[in-house]
């Protein structure tokens, strides 16, 4: 083997490895390609958290651009983002909660619905209530259909009920600017006024 | 002699005890199956499906909420009579290829198979094209003569 190659080959290998590992330093291990993007909201029929006699279906997302926030009072990060979400809803954005409770195991439930409702009321009273209403994902089946891995996660759903953004983690001003703002404004600009689902 | 006998008895009793404990755990499984095949499928699936929230844990081992929910879903789908492939597809459409420990061969993942072969080939090339290093005997004898001369000088 000629001399230059003996020096160049390891160097190229070393630089390649360095570049690969350096990139890894800044990658987010929790980041996944959401599978539900550009797909319609999966079909569901779930009770309202505060008024379980009311049933919500996927049609609640038709006609209006909506932010769907997956949350629970047990989730600390959800509490952190509540004030910011409240400020967004005060700007006129429609935010719907997809609520699931960690301690309410569908098979071996330990909490009563009243207890869950009370905790939600206490939390939203002290930290702000951004939600138009909360859909109670009793068996967490809809969360599973949405590819939700935990809480908080926030989805942007357009006026046709198509999922456009799926964000894992909390929503804050930086995330809003980066992932939501542009698309949200575009969608709202394209939604005919007065047509509500 | 008798002490070692007692010891032996204690150890064997202890071992027998652990056997019973294992058995008790096995019968206290979270889910009940009507056929052995279903139980087998459930075990294999939960061992090869990956928890999407945790860092590298299968859903059988993970205690995360999502792993609980996925186990329940796998159980539900299996008892509905779906095949393992259908269950894997179900999870893949929701959580992507990430969720299954066997990666599909795609343009990006093909390197997982090609790179080891490539490295092996480069290694083989280097090993087999290497010139045998020149014998060092001559150098050694020269060095020895030099050392000898130095020793002579010192005398």
Interface residues (C-beta under 8 A of the other chain):
Chain A: X1 X29 X30 X32 X33 X34 X35 X36 X102 X105 X106 X107 X140 X141 X143 X144 X145 X146 X147 X148 X149 X150
Chain B: X52 X53 X55 X64 X65 X66 X68 X69 X70 X72 X73 X92 X93 X94 X95 X96 X98 X126 X129 X130
